[in-house]
Amino acid sequence: MTSMRKNGIRTTILAALVVLLLVPAAAAKTDEDVVQIYDKKDGWRDQKGVTITKDTIEGVAWKNKARRTESKPVGEVRGIAYGDAPAEWTKGLSDYASGRYDEAIESFKGAVNAFEADRCREWVKEYAAFQIGLCKAAQARADRKRLDVALGELRKFTTDYPKSRLLPDALLAHANLLVLAGKARDARRQFETVERLAKSNKLFVKYEFRALLGKAQTLAMEQDWTLALTEFQSIGQRAEIELRVAKLALAKEELGEIRLLAAGRLGDAHIAKAEASRSARDFAAAKSYFQSLKRKDLGDPARVKAMSGVGEAICLLSEDKARDALIRLAEVKIQYFSQRNEVAKALYYMAEAAKKLNRKRLAAAYRKELKEHYPDSEWARRAD
């Protein structure tokens, strides 16, 4: 009996020790698992909605303890460190979202100096440099005279931060500016670099489709229509297959967007090929594609209907039915006003239709509206 009692005491003591050892470990795990979310309105907060400050996690290095996710206002930019973001940083994001790019650039520069934690100043410099590059890219899209400056800024970022998590974003932005500059071959090299990064690093997988779309776009620029059309179709089909098996909501959202982009770019390529060849057969193929597009479930009916409406109107214009085309384009402009790219495209072709009808003032009015309301669109540039 004495032996059994001793064994029981030993068991109790061991159990108590195990509990004492496990409780701090569990607490530490919980502490390590803080997920921080940046919200434009409320600032930094954890997954339960509690605002996070330095005091919340005092004594623990932020970099080592927090896995960061960001809501759309921050986009791909990782959270900057050790407490609330500087006011300059938040203002820079707000200015960028509102199109006040010069003010945003000054705010991002100010954020580097305003940030007190020396340990993280390099982080802030990295993200500020990236955001400044995006601001200058946006300015270049609106004013092509700024292209060289924007290209230089993004090239500098890729050179200064070759191991940055933001490298694929910077390379894609740089490649898209090269497309805008008409440098298809240089752009394709950049897209191929992003594709290689995506295949070699799991963190960058989501960029592969964007790179593939960019490569196909450069083929269309070089009027390699057969290969460009095949590539756009292949990308859309592959995105659709992967969308069926995707489990994460973010992955589904990204794949859905890629599928829509591929469908739109395929339609644009059909139109571009037809406009280049002036062939009735090519316009008929484009018209057939847009009619089939309306029957597809691509997850965004308004956007698909807007794309289809504009595409069909362009085909009507090719058949010398300028009046019918103008009416169809006006319908798209009114019904799908939230689809900025399609409305900009509609305005461009409305000007073309008015020109065919010898309504020069009306054509000028459409071009003016296009440049004033959609200055950074491809269609505003084409109207120059």
C-alpha positions in Angstrom: 0.0 0.0 0.0 2.9 2.3 0.9 4.5 1.6 -2.5 1.2 2.4 -4.3 0.8 5.6 -2.3 4.3 6.7 -3.2 3.7 5.9 -6.9 0.5 8.0 -6.8 2.3 10.9 -5.3 5.1 10.7 -7.9 2.4 10.6 -10.7 0.7 13.7 -9.2 4.0 15.6 -9.0 4.9 14.7 -12.6 1.5 15.8 -13.8 1.8 19.1 -12.0 5.3 19.6 -13.5 3.9 18.8 -17.0 1.1 21.4 -16.5 3.6 24.0 -15.3 5.8 23.4 -18.3 3.0 23.4 -20.9 1.0 26.4 -19.8 3.8 29.0 -20.5 4.6 27.2 -23.8 0.9 27.4 -24.8 0.8 31.1 -23.8 4.0 31.7 -25.8 2.5 30.0 -28.8 -0.6 32.1 -28.5 1.6 35.2 -28.2 3.6 34.2 -31.2 0.5 33.7 -33.3 -0.6 37.3 -33.3 -1.9 38.1 -36.7 -1.8 41.8 -37.5 -4.1 43.5 -39.9 -3.9 47.0 -41.2 -7.1 48.8 -41.8 -7.2 52.3 -43.4 -9.8 53.6 -40.9 -8.8 51.8 -37.6 -5.0 51.4 -38.0 -3.2 48.3 -36.7 -5.3 45.6 -35.0 -5.2 41.9 -34.2 -7.5 39.2 -35.6 -10.0 39.9 -32.8 -10.3 43.5 -33.7 -8.2 44.8 -30.8 -6.0 47.8 -31.6 -2.3 46.8 -31.3 0.3 49.2 -30.0 3.9 48.9 -28.6 2.5 48.2 -25.2 0.5 45.3 -26.4 3.6 43.3 -27.2 6.3 45.1 -25.1 9.5 43.2 -24.8 9.0 41.0 -27.9 10.5 41.8 -31.2 7.7 42.6 -33.6 9.5 41.2 -36.6 9.9 37.8 -35.0 6.4 37.4 -33.5 3.8 38.7 -36.0 2.6 37.1 -39.2 1.2 40.1 -41.2 -1.7 40.1 -43.5 -2.9 43.3 -45.2 -6.3 44.5 -46.3 -6.7 46.1 -49.7 -5.7 49.7 -48.8 -2.2 48.5 -48.2 -2.2 45.9 -51.0 1.0 43.9 -51.1 3.0 46.3 -48.9 4.0 44.5 -45.7 3.2 46.0 -42.3 5.8 48.3 -41.0 6.9 47.6 -37.6 6.9 48.2 -33.8 3.5 49.8 -33.3 1.2 52.0 -35.3 2.2 53.1 -38.8 3.5 56.7 -39.1 0.9 59.3 -40.0 3.0 60.2 -43.1 2.7 56.6 -44.3 -1.1 56.5 -43.9 -1.4 59.8 -45.6 0.8 58.6 -48.5 -1.5 55.6 -49.0 -4.5 57.8 -48.9 -3.0 60.3 -51.4 -2.0 57.4 -53.7 -5.5 56.0 -53.7 -6.9 59.4 -54.5 -4.5 60.0 -57.4 -2.5 62.8 -55.6 0.8 61.3 -56.6 3.1 64.2 -55.9 1.7 64.5 -52.3 2.0 60.8 -51.9 5.6 60.8 -52.9 6.4 63.5 -50.3 4.5 61.6 -47.6 6.4 58.4 -48.3 9.7 60.2 -48.1 8.6 61.8 -44.8 7.6 58.4 -43.4 11.2 57.3 -43.4 12.3 60.2 -41.3 9.3 60.1 -39.0 9.7 56.5 -38.1 11.5 56.3 -34.7 12.5 52.6 -34.6 16.0 52.5 -36.1 15.9 48.8 -36.4 13.0 49.1 -38.9 14.1 52.1 -40.8 15.5 49.9 -43.6 12.1 48.3 -44.0 10.4 51.6 -44.2 12.9 52.8 -46.8 12.3 49.7 -48.9 8.5 50.0 -48.9 8.6 53.7 -49.4 10.9 53.2 -52.4 8.4 50.7 -53.8 5.4 53.0 -53.3 7.2 56.0 -54.8 7.9 53.8 -57.9 4.2 53.0 -58.1 3.3 56.7 -57.9 5.7 57.6 -60.7 4.4 54.7 -62.8 0.8 56.0 -62.3 2.0 59.5 -63.4 3.7 58.0 -66.5 0.4 56.2 -67.5 -1.3 59.6 -67.5 1.7 61.5 -69.1 4.0 59.5 -71.3 6.7 62.2 -71.0 7.3 60.8 -67.5 7.9 57.3 -68.7 11.7 57.5 -68.5 11.6 58.8 -64.9 9.2 56.1 -63.8 11.2 53.3 -65.5 14.3 54.6 -63.8 12.7 54.6 -60.4 11.4 51.0 -60.7 14.7 49.8 -62.1 16.5 51.4 -59.2 14.2 49.5 -56.8 14.9 46.2 -58.4 18.7 46.9 -58.2 18.7 48.1 -54.6 16.4 45.4 -53.2 17.0 42.2 -55.2 15.7 40.0 -52.4 12.6 42.1 -51.6 9.3 40.4 -51.2 8.0 43.2 -53.4 10.4 42.4 -56.3 7.8 40.6 -58.5 5.4 43.6 -58.1 8.2 46.0 -59.1 9.2 43.9 -62.1 5.6 43.6 -63.3 5.1 47.4 -62.9 8.3 48.0 -64.8 7.3 45.5 -67.6 3.9 47.1 -68.0 5.6 50.5 -68.4 7.8 49.0 -71.1 4.6 47.7 -72.8 3.3 51.3 -72.7 6.6 52.5 -74.2 6.1 50.0 -77.0 9.2 48.0 -76.1 7.7 44.6 -76.5 10.9 42.6 -76.4 12.3 44.3 -73.2 8.9 43.9 -71.6 8.8 40.2 -72.4 12.2 39.6 -70.8 10.9 41.2 -67.6 7.7 39.1 -67.7 10.0 36.0 -68.1 12.0 37.0 -65.1 8.8 37.2 -63.0 7.7 33.8 -64.4 11.1 32.2 -63.3 10.7 33.8 -59.8 7.2 32.3 -59.5 8.4 28.9 -60.4 11.4 29.0 -58.0 9.8 30.5 -54.9 6.4 29.4 -53.5 5.8 32.9 -52.1 5.7 34.3 -55.7 3.4 31.6 -57.3 0.5 34.0 -57.7 2.5 36.2 -60.0 3.0 33.5 -62.7 -0.4 34.1 -64.4 0.3 37.9 -64.5 3.6 37.2 -66.1 2.0 34.8 -68.7 -0.6 37.4 -69.5 2.1 40.0 -70.0 4.1 37.7 -72.3 1.0 37.0 -74.4 0.3 40.8 -74.6 3.8 41.4 -76.0 3.1 38.8 -78.7 0.0 40.7 -79.7 2.0 43.9 -79.8 4.3 42.2 -82.3 1.2 41.1 -84.2 2.0 37.4 -83.7 -1.8 36.9 -83.7 -1.9 33.1 -83.9 0.4 32.6 -80.9 -1.1 35.5 -78.9 -4.7 34.2 -79.3 -3.6 30.7 -78.4 -1.8 31.9 -75.3 -4.7 34.0 -74.0 -7.1 31.1 -74.5 -4.7 28.7 -72.8 -4.2 31.0 -69.8 -8.0 31.4 -69.3 -8.5 27.6 -69.5 -5.7 26.9 -67.0 -7.1 29.5 -64.6 -10.5 28.0 -64.9 -9.2 24.5 -64.1 -7.2 25.7 -61.1 -10.2 27.8 -59.9 -12.2 24.5 -59.5 -9.7 23.0 -57.1 -8.6 26.2 -55.2 -9.6 26.2 -51.6 -8.4 29.5 -50.3 -10.7 32.5 -50.8 -7.7 34.8 -51.9 -6.6 32.2 -54.4 -10.1 31.9 -55.8 -10.4 35.7 -56.1 -7.0 36.0 -57.9 -7.8 33.1 -60.3 -11.2 34.6 -61.1 -9.6 37.9 -61.9 -7.0 36.2 -64.1 -9.8 34.3 -66.0 -11.6 37.5 -66.7 -8.4 39.3 -67.7 -7.6 36.5 -70.1 -11.1 36.6 -71.6 -10.9 40.4 -72.1 -7.3 40.3 -73.5 -8.4 37.5 -75.9 -11.3 39.7 -77.1 -8.9 42.7 -77.5 -6.5 40.5 -79.5 -9.4 39.4 -81.8 -10.3 43.1 -82.4 -6.7 44.2 -82.9 -6.1 41.4 -85.4 -9.2 42.4 -87.3 -8.3 46.1 -87.3 -4.8 45.3 -88.6 -6.0 43.0 -91.4 -9.3 44.9 -92.1 -10.6 41.4 -93.0 -14.3 40.8 -92.8 -13.5 37.2 -91.8 -11.5 38.4 -88.8 -14.2 40.8 -87.7 -16.7 38.0 -88.0 -14.5 35.8 -85.8 -14.3 38.6 -83.2 -18.1 39.1 -83.2 -18.6 35.4 -82.8 -16.2 35.4 -79.8 -18.0 38.2 -78.0 -21.4 36.6 -78.6 -20.0 33.3 -77.0 -18.5 35.3 -74.1 -22.0 36.4 -73.0 -22.9 32.8 -72.4 -20.0 32.0 -70.2 -20.1 32.1 -66.4 -17.0 34.2 -65.6 -18.1 35.4 -62.2 -18.7 39.1 -63.0 -21.7 39.5 -65.3 -21.6 43.3 -65.6 -18.0 43.2 -66.7 -18.5 40.4 -69.2 -21.6 42.1 -70.6 -19.7 45.4 -70.9 -16.8 43.7 -72.7 -19.2 41.9 -75.1 -21.2 45.0 -75.8 -18.2 47.0 -76.8 -16.8 44.2 -78.8 -20.0 43.7 -80.8 -20.2 47.5 -81.4 -16.7 47.6 -82.8 -17.7 44.8 -85.2 -20.8 46.8 -86.2 -18.5 49.8 -86.9 -16.4 47.6 -89.2 -19.6 46.8 -91.1 -20.2 50.5 -91.7 -23.1 50.5 -89.3 -21.7 53.5 -87.4 -25.1 54.7 -86.1 -26.0 51.2 -84.7 -22.5 51.0 -83.2 -22.8 54.4 -81.5 -26.2 53.5 -79.9 -24.7 50.2 -78.6 -21.7 51.9 -77.2 -23.8 54.6 -75.5 -25.9 51.8 -73.9 -22.7 50.2 -72.5 -21.5 53.6 -71.2 -24.7 54.2 -69.3 -25.6 50.7 -68.1 -22.0 49.6 -67.0 -20.6 52.9 -65.9 -18.7 51.2 -63.0 -16.5 49.3 -65.6 -13.9 51.9 -66.1 -11.8 50.2 -68.8 -14.8 49.2 -70.9 -16.4 52.7 -70.6 -13.1 54.3 -71.7 -12.9 51.9 -74.6 -16.6 52.7 -75.4 -15.8 56.5 -75.5 -12.8 55.9 -77.8 -15.0 54.0 -80.3 -17.9 56.4 -79.9 -15.5 59.1 -81.1 -14.6 56.9 -84.1 -18.3 56.2 -84.9 -19.1 59.9 -84.7 -16.2 60.7 -87.0 -17.6 58.1 -89.5 -20.9 59.9 -89.3 -19.2 63.2 -90.1 -20.1 64.5 -86.6 -16.8 66.2 -85.8 -18.0 68.2 -82.8 -19.5 65.1 -81.3 -16.3 63.1 -81.9 -14.2 65.9 -80.2 -16.6 65.9 -77.2 -16.2 62.2 -76.7 -12.4 62.4 -76.9 -12.4 65.3 -74.4 -14.6 63.3 -72.0 -12.3 60.3 -72.4 -9.1 62.3 -71.6 -10.7 64.2 -68.7 -12.3 61.2 -66.9 -9.9 58.3 -67.9 -6.5 60.1 -68.4 -4.5 57.0 -67.4 -6.3 54.5 -69.7 -4.8 53.0 -72.8 -7.7 54.4 -74.8 -7.0 58.0 -73.7 -3.4 57.5 -75.1 -4.7 56.0 -78.3 -7.0 59.1 -78.7 -4.0 61.4 -78.9 
